[in-house]
Every structure is written in C-alpha cells, then in structure tokens.
Amino acid sequence: MTAPRLEVRSLSKTFAGVTVLDGAHLEVRPGEVHALIGQNGSGKSTLVKLISGVYQADRGGEIYVDGRRIGAPVDPGRLHDEGLAFVHQDLGLVPDLSVRENVRVGRHATVPVIGWIKKAADARAVRETLEFLGLGHISPETKVGRLRPSERVGVAVARALQERRPGSGVIVFDESSRAIPHESLGDFYDLVRLLTSQGTSVVIVSHNLQEVLQIADRVTALRGGRVVEAGRPIAELDEAALTRLVLGRDGDLGDFAESMPAQLRDGGLELREVRGRRIRRVSATVRRGEVVGFTGTVDSGLSDLAPLIARAASGTGSIVVDGRELPLASSGVRHALRAGIAYIPQDRHGQGLAMGLTVQENITLPHLRTRAKRWWMGSAWQRAESEAVLREFAVTPPNRHAVVSTFSGGNQQKVLMGKWLLGGPSVLILDDPTQAVDVGARAAVLRATRQAAVDGAAVVLCSSEVDDLVAVCDRVIVLEEGRVVDELARPFAAADILTSLFPDTEGSTR
C-alpha cells in the first residue's frame, strides 16, 4: 500500500501543566484535500504549529512524510526538503515589495562570493511557478499591494511551492481563505484542485463548514484537544453533521431577533450624507433598541463604512448620536467615545486588542478614564468587571491574568466584545464580528449583539455573512458602489438578502 503523504501519530502538547493536545493523529493521503476542523481552542492550531516546528511536541509523538520519519520535535530547516509548506491566514506578504521579492525571500539566486542577487534568475523562477499555478499574467515585478486578494494568495502559494517535485509535497492552508473575498473563492478552490491534480496533498484548516463540504475529500475533527473523528469521507457528511463533530451537539444559530425582542426607544444613530474612500453617499437611521445590518459585495464599500462611523477613518458628512451632531471632517475617535460609540473592528489583533496585555487589562482599559482616580486606578472594580465578562461570555480559560495573545481566536473575540459592552454603549458598531471564529463562539457573539439592542443600544452590524444578518437584524441595508440601493425589514430570509445582493440583471431596476 502507498504510504500516507503525511502521518501524525500520538502527538501531544502541554503548556504549564495543561494539556492542549492529547495524542492527536492525522493521516493525509497523496493528492487529497483533507480538512481540519474544530472550535477555537480545540487544538487544531496547536497541531499545525507542532507539524511546522513552531512548537515542540511532548515526548512520544511521531511525524512521517511519505513513510519517512522527520522527528518530533520537528527541525524547521527540514520542512522544505521534505516537501512540507504552510500558508498562514495573514499570508506573510509585504505589500510594498514586488512579487519576485516576496516569493524569493530567503532563496535568492546570488553571485558566488560577492552575494549579489541575480534578479533575472529570480524572475525566471517566479514566472515558472506562477505559470504552473495558472497565474502567468502576473508580472514578477508587480507590487503585491496592487494585486487582487485571490492573486495574493497565489503569490503566497508560489512562495511555498518553490523547487517543488511533481507528484509530491503537502501544503497546509491555515485559515488562508479568510483573506479572500467571497466572489474570489472560486479562484482559490480552482488552485487547490490544480495542486491535488498534480499529486500534491492539501490540508485546509477552516471554520467555514460550507467551504469544507465544497472542497474537502476527507475531514478530521478535534474537540477539547482530542481527535474525535479521523479521516471521515466528506461524502458521508452534511453541514449539520460537521457542526455536531465540532460542538458535540447540534449548533443551530437560532433566530435571536425573534427570541430576544427589543423595543424601539427614542434616540440612536443617524448617518447624514456620509462619504469616505469607497463610500460615496450613505444616509440612514438606527434607533435605540434595534439592530440594523449593512451588507454588500466586495466592491460595495461595505468594509469602509464601520471605521467611518466609529471615526477610525476620515470622511465627510456627519453622524448624529442622540441628537448630538458630529461632523466627520472635524471629529475623531475621542469625540466618538465621548458620544458613547463602541467599535468592534474586523482586525481584532491589530486594532481591537492589545495582544501583549492581560485579559483584565484589555477589558478595563477603555474605562479607566471614568472608573479610575487620577492618583489610583483601583483593583476591586477591575477584578469584578473582568471576571463578569469572563463568566458572561464563557471565556476559556477563565483567567483574567492571562495574556490575551495566548487565547484562541474565538475567546479573543469574546474578550473584545465584553471590553466594549461593559460600558453600556449608546451605539455599538460591529465590523464582521464572526469572521474566523468557530460555530460556538459565533453564537455567543451574535447573542451578545442582540442583547446590546435589548439593553437599549443602537446597533450597526456590517457583515458579509448573510446568516448572521438573518439571525440578529431588524432591518438590512444593501450597499452597492458606496450607495444604499435596497432596504429589507423583518421578516426576511437569507434568500431575500442574496436576491438583493445579486439581482437578476433582466429584472433589476438598478
């Protein structure tokens, strides 16, 4: 029998006496797409880091490639020689450098002795790899920042596949599809199929269960640091069955807007002729006690709206909070905070959390101005309120002194939500808050979003996740080319939103 392309046996990892991965096993066959699923904190990221040599495994585990033992702990220097390559969710590209410079970093062709880089030789090598991937239209000298998102993923893959041997190798995509707009995912899936058709094996780590069903051949699921299903054929599963594997139970999101009714109140948020970047003109009203969703395609300007409202980006027009007008041209973040606006940004690592601080420090930081004294910050209120957030959001581990960077993505998102909801905001702005979180954390985030409206906030949810909009919104506003083109009020279904997003061109009046 042909040896597995990648085989993991009894791999474990313990941090400070806590076992986060317990005897994990994984078998990836030649030329297949193998999905790795599980909640945040299930151990799948730890497993990938053990295979890639970022972490050293506990004694007793083994890793094999094509039947050859490569050791555990892994020597990162051997990974490339053994045909293992990794594309992480942030892609690791430098936008201001060329495609050639990004692909060849660390492997430049050089002139002997003097070490000058042979740019022409590097360009030929890059062009050859790009042509193999069906990306021959990309010039090696193009700046990466000018490429489409799906092309950037292709560049990251080209870097990983340099000096490839046909019919061999394993490439691991660790949440890489996060960087790709929905409209471009088809190009990414075509790239994956091209790789497997050449005999390369692909491992996809993903929270998107629909993606797993669409692209994977087999799936391995982890829960609580243990493998609960190994190599199950995807043909035997549907989304409900995958959810049960991830959660250990059914995971229906439910209709939070129906089960948690909110009453409209006076005041709220008004957008008056808001403009900025790709937002050309948006006017809308969000009352206290309701959740209003904004959605649109990748070119609609949706990703620019939330930072504008929260004053994290420059623009023109004005916003009105409870009757108080804030001109966008002359107000900033400080004015938004004083008006009671809380902002949950899409980038929780770069903009939402201070990754080097503890959970307690992150939760209490925005409230020091109102709760602390000039000469004394106080500890009792910080302890009580951070513990309340940990308890309410079921953050694991419930350790307020832990550095937030050590938590899984879903638990980080819970901390971020709790950090701003703690102050009882007048307006809550959320920008794709469920991206890259598992189904369990997703439900917690959406429930908290709806609870904020029940508690009296005006809530704006900017999201490309149609199911999220259906679950929590009272109204949904559709953007196209920076303008409002449609508005839906409950009751509505996912199909109604999709019809508005992608209208029949023959029947459309736009």
Secondary structure per residue as TSV (DSSP state, phi and psi in degrees):
chain	resnum	aa	ss	phi	psi
A	1	M	-	360.0	146.5
A	2	T	-	-68.8	133.9
A	3	A	-	-67.7	149.3
A	4	P	-	-59.1	145.6
A	5	R	S	-64.3	-43.5
A	6	L	E	-135.1	129.9
A	7	E	E	-134.3	129.6
A	8	V	E	-115.9	130.5
A	9	R	E	-125.7	124.0
A	10	S	E	50.3	49.0
A	11	L	E	-88.7	127.6
A	12	S	E	-132.2	156.4
A	13	K	E	-147.6	131.8
A	14	T	E	-122.8	132.7
A	15	F	E	-118.4	121.1
A	16	A	T	49.3	42.9
A	17	G	T	83.3	-3.3
A	18	V	E	-105.2	123.2
A	19	T	E	-82.3	116.2
A	20	V	E	-101.3	-15.9
A	21	L	E	-143.3	127.3
A	22	D	E	-126.7	99.8
A	23	G	E	61.6	41.0
A	24	A	E	-70.7	145.0
A	25	H	E	-134.2	148.3
A	26	L	E	-153.3	135.8
A	27	E	E	-133.3	116.8
A	28	V	E	-111.8	124.1
A	29	R	-	-85.3	157.1
A	30	P	T	-59.0	133.1
A	31	G	T	71.9	19.7
A	32	E	-	-112.5	161.6
A	33	V	E	-102.0	117.4
A	34	H	E	-115.6	119.7
A	35	A	E	-92.0	141.6
A	36	L	E	-117.8	115.7
A	37	I	E	-125.2	162.4
A	38	G	-	157.2	160.1
A	39	Q	-	-65.5	161.7
A	40	N	T	-59.7	132.0
A	41	G	T	90.3	1.8
A	42	S	S	-77.6	-19.8
A	43	G	S	113.9	-3.9
A	44	K	H	-68.7	-38.9
A	45	S	H	-66.2	-37.5
A	46	T	H	-62.3	-41.5
A	47	L	H	-60.7	-45.1
A	48	V	H	-63.0	-40.8
A	49	K	H	-69.2	-28.9
A	50	L	H	-70.5	-42.2
A	51	I	H	-66.7	-35.3
A	52	S	H	-85.4	-5.7
A	53	G	T	86.4	5.0
A	54	V	S	-66.9	-42.7
A	55	Y	S	-108.4	154.8
A	56	Q	-	-100.4	130.0
A	57	A	-	-74.6	157.4
A	58	D	-	-64.1	161.7
A	59	R	T	-64.7	145.2
A	60	G	T	110.3	-19.7
A	61	G	-	-85.6	160.3
A	62	E	E	-141.1	147.6
A	63	I	E	-129.9	132.3
A	64	Y	E	-127.0	142.8
A	65	V	E	-123.3	119.4
A	66	D	T	51.4	38.4
A	67	G	T	83.4	-3.7
A	68	R	E	-97.2	128.0
A	69	R	E	-75.1	125.0
A	70	I	-	-107.2	2.2
A	71	G	T	91.1	155.3
A	72	A	T	-146.2	108.0
A	73	P	T	-73.1	153.4
A	74	V	T	-83.2	139.5
A	75	D	-	-86.4	108.0
A	76	P	H	-54.7	-29.1
A	77	G	H	-65.3	-21.7
A	78	R	H	-86.6	-15.5
A	79	L	H	-58.6	-46.7
A	80	H	H	-63.6	-42.1
A	81	D	H	-63.1	-31.1
A	82	E	H	-86.6	-3.3
A	83	G	T	88.2	16.3
A	84	L	E	-95.9	130.1
A	85	A	E	-137.5	151.2
A	86	F	E	-132.7	134.5
A	87	V	E	-120.6	110.9
A	88	H	E	-89.5	170.7
A	89	Q	T	-65.3	-28.2
A	90	D	T	-89.2	-0.2
A	91	L	T	67.7	-29.7
A	92	G	T	69.5	30.7
A	93	L	-	-100.4	154.5
A	94	V	-	-106.5	108.9
A	95	P	T	-58.5	-32.1
A	96	D	T	-83.4	-5.8
A	97	L	S	-97.8	160.6
A	98	S	B	-75.1	166.8
A	99	V	H	-57.5	-44.7
A	100	R	H	-58.6	-46.4
A	101	E	H	-66.2	-36.9
A	102	N	H	-69.6	-42.0
A	103	V	H	-71.0	-40.2
A	104	R	H	-93.3	2.1
A	105	V	T	-55.1	128.1
A	106	G	T	83.7	-9.7
A	107	R	-	-133.3	29.0
A	108	H	-	-61.9	140.8
A	109	A	-	-74.3	128.8
A	110	T	B	-128.5	157.3
A	111	V	-	-77.5	128.5
A	112	P	T	-53.6	146.8
A	113	V	T	73.6	-60.4
A	114	I	T	-82.7	-21.1
A	115	G	-	78.2	13.1
A	116	W	-	-65.6	142.4
A	117	I	B	-77.1	131.2
A	118	K	-	-86.5	89.9
A	119	K	H	-61.3	-37.7
A	120	A	H	-65.6	-42.0
A	121	A	H	-66.6	-40.9
A	122	D	H	-61.6	-43.1
A	123	A	H	-62.4	-40.6
A	124	R	H	-62.7	-42.9
A	125	A	H	-64.2	-41.5
A	126	V	H	-66.5	-44.2
A	127	R	H	-62.1	-38.7
A	128	E	H	-62.5	-44.4
A	129	T	H	-67.9	-41.0
A	130	L	H	-63.3	-40.2
A	131	E	H	-64.3	-39.2
A	132	F	H	-59.7	-36.2
A	133	L	T	-86.1	4.5
A	134	G	T	75.9	22.9
A	135	L	-	-119.3	32.4
A	136	G	T	-63.9	-15.0
A	137	H	T	-75.6	-11.1
A	138	I	S	-86.4	125.9
A	139	S	-	-77.9	136.9
A	140	P	T	-59.7	-20.1
A	141	E	T	-94.8	-0.4
A	142	T	S	-70.6	136.9
A	143	K	B	-66.7	134.8
A	144	V	G	-59.6	-34.3
A	145	G	G	-63.0	-16.1
A	146	R	G	-92.6	-3.7
A	147	L	S	-84.7	156.9
A	148	R	-	-69.3	156.1
A	149	P	H	-54.6	-42.4
A	150	S	H	-66.6	-31.2
A	151	E	H	-71.4	-34.2
A	152	R	H	-63.8	-39.5
A	153	V	H	-61.1	-40.0
A	154	G	H	-60.8	-38.1
A	155	V	H	-65.5	-41.8
A	156	A	H	-63.0	-37.7
A	157	V	H	-68.1	-40.9
A	158	A	H	-59.1	-41.8
A	159	R	H	-62.5	-39.9
A	160	A	H	-71.9	-27.1
A	161	L	T	-99.7	9.7
A	162	Q	T	-56.5	145.1
A	163	E	T	55.8	35.0
A	164	R	-	-67.4	153.8
A	165	R	-	-109.7	118.8
A	166	P	T	-53.2	139.4
A	167	G	T	78.3	14.8
A	168	S	-	-141.8	177.7
A	169	G	-	91.8	158.2
A	170	V	E	-132.3	130.6
A	171	I	E	-119.4	129.5
A	172	V	E	-107.2	120.3
A	173	F	E	-99.4	106.4
A	174	D	E	-95.8	90.8
A	175	E	S	58.7	29.3
A	176	S	G	-67.4	-28.9
A	177	S	G	-69.0	-11.9
A	178	R	G	-57.7	-31.3
A	179	A	G	-81.7	1.2
A	180	I	S	-112.7	128.2
A	181	P	-	-60.9	153.6
A	182	H	G	-54.2	-39.8
A	183	E	G	-66.7	-19.7
A	184	S	G	-103.6	1.3
A	185	L	H	-62.9	-31.7
A	186	G	H	-58.2	-38.7
A	187	D	H	-64.1	-39.6
A	188	F	H	-65.2	-43.6
A	189	Y	H	-64.7	-37.3
A	190	D	H	-62.2	-38.5
A	191	L	H	-64.3	-42.9
A	192	V	H	-60.9	-44.5
A	193	R	H	-65.6	-35.2
A	194	L	H	-61.6	-44.9
A	195	L	H	-60.8	-47.7
A	196	T	H	-69.6	-30.6
A	197	S	H	-66.3	-22.0
A	198	Q	T	-90.8	1.7
A	199	G	T	97.5	-3.6
A	200	T	-	-75.9	141.6
A	201	S	E	-92.7	146.7
A	202	V	E	-127.1	130.4
A	203	V	E	-111.4	126.1
A	204	I	E	-114.7	119.5
A	205	V	E	-95.2	120.3
A	206	S	-	-150.5	145.9
A	207	H	S	-94.0	-13.6
A	208	N	-	-84.1	100.5
A	209	L	H	-68.7	-30.7
A	210	Q	H	-66.1	-37.6
A	211	E	H	-62.6	-43.1
A	212	V	H	-59.4	-44.7
A	213	L	H	-64.0	-33.7
A	214	Q	H	-77.1	-36.2
A	215	I	H	-113.2	-25.0
A	216	A	-	-84.5	153.0
A	217	D	S	-94.9	-40.8
A	218	R	E	-139.6	165.1
A	219	V	E	-139.9	141.5
A	220	T	E	-119.7	130.7
A	221	A	E	-115.5	138.6
A	222	L	E	-116.6	146.8
A	223	R	E	-149.4	124.2
A	224	G	T	61.8	32.1
A	225	G	T	83.8	2.7
A	226	R	E	-122.3	149.4
A	227	V	E	-77.7	121.3
A	228	V	E	-104.5	-14.7
A	229	E	E	-152.6	127.3
A	230	A	E	-121.1	117.1
A	231	G	E	66.1	34.9
A	232	R	E	-74.2	128.5
A	233	P	E	-59.5	133.0
A	234	I	G	-66.8	-24.6
A	235	A	G	-63.5	-19.2
A	236	E	G	-89.1	0.9
A	237	L	-	-126.3	156.8
A	238	D	-	-128.0	-177.3
A	239	E	H	-63.3	-37.0
A	240	A	H	-64.5	-40.7
A	241	A	H	-67.6	-38.7
A	242	L	H	-63.5	-40.4
A	243	T	H	-61.1	-41.8
A	244	R	H	-64.2	-35.8
A	245	L	H	-64.4	-40.3
A	246	V	H	-71.8	-45.8
A	247	L	H	-94.8	-24.2
A	248	G	S	81.1	10.1
A	249	R	S	-162.7	174.3
A	250	D	-	-67.4	147.9
A	251	G	-	-129.0	37.9
A	252	D	-	-60.3	127.1
A	253	L	-	-60.1	-36.8
A	254	G	-	81.8	169.8
A	255	D	-	-104.7	91.0
A	256	F	H	-66.5	-32.8
A	257	A	H	-65.4	-30.8
A	258	E	H	-80.8	-43.4
A	259	S	H	-82.7	-16.8
A	260	M	S	-126.0	68.3
A	261	P	-	-65.7	139.7
A	262	A	-	-114.8	151.4
A	263	Q	-	-102.7	132.8
A	264	L	-	-66.5	140.5
A	265	R	E	-128.8	167.1
A	266	D	E	-68.7	150.7
A	267	G	E	86.8	-176.9
A	268	G	E	134.9	-146.5
A	269	L	E	-120.7	136.1
A	270	E	E	-127.5	132.0
A	271	L	E	-102.5	125.5
A	272	R	E	-119.1	106.5
A	273	E	E	49.3	48.3
A	274	V	E	-73.2	131.3
A	275	R	E	-137.1	150.1
A	276	G	E	165.5	133.8
A	277	R	T	48.8	-115.9
A	278	R	T	-88.5	-0.4
A	279	I	E	-83.8	113.7
A	280	R	E	-91.7	-37.7
A	281	R	E	-172.4	115.2
A	282	V	E	-132.9	124.4
A	283	S	E	-126.6	134.7
A	284	A	E	-165.5	162.9
A	285	T	E	-128.0	135.0
A	286	V	E	-124.8	114.1
A	287	R	E	-79.3	153.4
A	288	R	E	-60.1	136.0
A	289	G	T	94.2	3.7
A	290	E	-	-130.1	156.4
A	291	V	E	-110.6	120.5
A	292	V	E	-113.4	123.6
A	293	G	E	-94.6	144.1
A	294	F	E	-117.8	135.3
A	295	T	E	-144.5	168.8
A	296	G	E	172.9	171.9
A	297	T	-	-78.3	179.8
A	298	V	T	-62.7	-27.7
A	299	D	T	-98.2	11.5
A	300	S	T	-81.1	-17.1
A	301	G	T	92.5	3.6
A	302	L	H	-54.5	-43.2
A	303	S	H	-67.7	-13.1
A	304	D	H	-94.5	-13.6
A	305	L	H	-73.6	-49.8
A	306	A	H	-59.0	-47.2
A	307	P	H	-60.8	-32.3
A	308	L	H	-63.9	-48.6
A	309	I	H	-63.7	-39.4
A	310	A	T	-80.4	-0.5
A	311	R	T	67.5	26.6
A	312	A	S	-93.4	2.0
A	313	A	S	-145.7	152.7
A	314	S	-	-81.7	151.7
A	315	G	-	-171.8	-172.9
A	316	T	E	-128.3	174.9
A	317	G	E	90.9	-159.1
A	318	S	E	-154.3	160.1
A	319	I	E	-120.6	148.9
A	320	V	E	-123.1	123.9
A	321	V	E	-116.7	113.7
A	322	D	T	50.8	41.9
A	323	G	T	88.2	-8.2
A	324	R	E	-98.2	120.6
A	325	E	E	-87.5	135.8
A	326	L	E	-121.1	102.3
A	327	P	E	-64.3	131.3
A	328	L	T	-67.2	-30.7
A	329	A	T	-71.4	-20.5
A	330	S	T	-126.7	11.5
A	331	S	-	-121.9	157.3
A	332	G	-	-135.6	-164.1
A	333	V	H	-58.8	-41.2
A	334	R	H	-59.5	-41.0
A	335	H	H	-66.5	-39.3
A	336	A	H	-63.6	-43.2
A	337	L	H	-62.4	-42.9
A	338	R	H	-66.7	-26.5
A	339	A	T	-81.3	-5.1
A	340	G	T	90.8	21.7
A	341	I	E	-89.8	126.9
A	342	A	E	-112.1	140.3
A	343	Y	E	-127.4	123.0
A	344	I	E	-104.2	97.5
A	345	P	-	-74.7	161.8
A	346	Q	S	-66.4	-38.5
A	347	D	-	-92.4	88.7
A	348	R	I	-70.0	-26.9
A	349	H	I	-74.2	-48.1
A	350	G	I	-85.5	-27.0
A	351	Q	I	-125.7	-23.0
A	352	G	I	-94.7	-37.7
A	353	L	-	-127.4	150.9
A	354	A	-	-90.6	99.1
A	355	M	T	-65.4	-22.8
A	356	G	T	-89.7	-2.9
A	357	L	S	-98.0	166.5
A	358	T	B	-76.7	169.6
A	359	V	H	-59.4	-46.7
A	360	Q	H	-61.8	-42.2
A	361	E	H	-63.9	-39.6
A	362	N	H	-65.7	-43.3
A	363	I	H	-66.9	-39.5
A	364	T	H	-92.2	-14.4
A	365	L	G	-53.4	-46.7
A	366	P	G	-68.8	-12.2
A	367	H	G	-108.4	4.7
A	368	L	H	-64.0	-35.5
A	369	R	H	-63.5	-35.3
A	370	T	H	-96.6	-22.9
A	371	R	H	-104.6	-30.0
A	372	A	S	-89.5	159.0
A	373	K	-	-92.1	160.9
A	374	R	S	-61.9	-33.8
A	375	W	S	-104.0	-3.2
A	376	W	-	-158.3	122.4
A	377	M	-	-77.1	-31.0
A	378	G	-	84.9	147.9
A	379	S	S	-120.1	-29.1
A	380	A	H	-63.5	-46.3
A	381	W	H	-68.2	-34.9
A	382	Q	H	-64.7	-43.7
A	383	R	H	-63.9	-47.4
A	384	A	H	-63.1	-43.7
A	385	E	H	-78.3	-34.1
A	386	S	H	-69.3	-37.9
A	387	E	H	-66.6	-33.8
A	388	A	H	-64.2	-41.8
A	389	V	H	-64.9	-45.6
A	390	L	H	-58.1	-39.9
A	391	R	H	-73.1	-46.9
A	392	E	H	-64.8	-37.6
A	393	F	T	-96.8	3.0
A	394	A	T	51.9	47.9
A	395	V	-	-72.5	133.4
A	396	T	S	-125.1	136.2
A	397	P	S	-72.6	151.5
A	398	P	-	-80.3	58.3
A	399	N	-	-115.4	105.1
A	400	R	T	-70.3	-16.6
A	401	H	T	-92.3	-4.5
A	402	A	S	-74.1	143.6
A	403	V	B	-69.0	132.6
A	404	V	G	-64.6	-25.3
A	405	S	G	-66.5	-17.7
A	406	T	G	-83.6	-5.0
A	407	F	S	-88.9	157.5
A	408	S	-	-69.1	164.6
A	409	G	H	-59.4	-41.1
A	410	G	H	-64.5	-40.3
A	411	N	H	-72.0	-32.6
A	412	Q	H	-62.2	-40.9
A	413	Q	H	-65.9	-36.1
A	414	K	H	-63.9	-41.7
A	415	V	H	-61.9	-42.6
A	416	L	H	-62.8	-42.7
A	417	M	H	-63.0	-48.1
A	418	G	H	-62.5	-35.4
A	419	K	H	-56.1	-40.5
A	420	W	H	-94.1	-31.2
A	421	L	H	-71.7	-21.6
A	422	L	T	-56.1	-33.6
A	423	G	T	-86.2	0.0
A	424	G	-	59.6	64.2
A	425	P	-	-66.4	153.2
A	426	S	S	-76.0	-37.6
A	427	V	E	-131.3	131.6
A	428	L	E	-116.8	122.2
A	429	I	E	-111.5	122.5
A	430	L	E	-121.0	131.5
A	431	D	E	-114.4	101.6
A	432	D	S	45.5	59.8
A	433	P	T	-72.0	-14.0
A	434	T	T	-103.2	9.1
A	435	Q	T	-69.4	135.6
A	436	A	T	60.3	33.7
A	437	V	-	-121.5	153.1
A	438	D	-	-76.0	174.4
A	439	V	H	-65.3	-31.8
A	440	G	H	-69.1	-48.2
A	441	A	H	-66.6	-32.9
A	442	R	H	-60.3	-45.1
A	443	A	H	-62.6	-39.8
A	444	A	H	-64.7	-40.9
A	445	V	H	-66.0	-43.8
A	446	L	H	-68.5	-38.2
A	447	R	H	-62.3	-42.3
A	448	A	H	-65.8	-35.4
A	449	T	H	-61.0	-46.1
A	450	R	H	-69.0	-36.8
A	451	Q	H	-63.0	-33.6
A	452	A	H	-61.0	-37.9
A	453	A	H	-69.6	-41.6
A	454	V	H	-58.6	-36.1
A	455	D	T	-78.7	-4.1
A	456	G	T	110.8	4.2
A	457	A	-	-82.3	154.7
A	458	A	E	-89.7	119.9
A	459	V	E	-113.7	128.2
A	460	V	E	-112.8	123.5
A	461	L	E	-115.9	106.0
A	462	C	E	-91.9	115.7
A	463	S	-	-153.5	145.8
A	464	S	S	-98.6	0.5
A	465	E	-	-90.5	103.7
A	466	V	H	-61.8	-39.6
A	467	D	H	-63.7	-34.2
A	468	D	H	-63.7	-43.4
A	469	L	H	-62.1	-42.5
A	470	V	H	-64.7	-36.4
A	471	A	H	-70.8	-32.3
A	472	V	H	-125.5	-13.5
A	473	C	-	-91.6	145.5
A	474	D	S	-87.6	-35.1
A	475	R	E	-138.4	154.9
A	476	V	E	-130.6	126.9
A	477	I	E	-107.6	128.7
A	478	V	E	-101.9	129.5
A	479	L	E	-103.9	147.9
A	480	E	E	-148.4	123.9
A	481	E	T	51.2	42.4
A	482	G	T	78.9	10.8
A	483	R	E	-129.9	157.7
A	484	V	E	-78.7	124.9
A	485	V	E	-118.1	-12.4
A	486	D	E	-162.6	156.6
A	487	E	E	-143.4	131.6
A	488	L	E	-117.2	140.2
A	489	A	E	-118.6	150.2
A	490	R	S	-59.7	144.8
A	491	P	S	-86.4	141.3
A	492	F	-	-145.4	160.0
A	493	A	-	-120.3	170.6
A	494	A	H	-56.3	-38.9
A	495	A	H	-62.4	-34.4
A	496	D	H	-65.7	-41.5
A	497	I	H	-67.2	-43.3
A	498	L	H	-63.9	-37.2
A	499	T	H	-63.6	-37.6
A	500	S	H	-70.9	-36.3
A	501	L	H	-69.9	-39.4
A	502	F	S	-127.7	70.7
A	503	P	-	-68.7	154.1
A	504	D	-	-64.0	122.4
A	505	T	T	-62.4	-29.5
A	506	E	T	-73.6	-34.4
A	507	G	T	-96.7	-3.9
A	508	S	-	-77.1	141.8
A	509	T	-	-103.1	4.4
A	510	R	-	-70.5	360.0
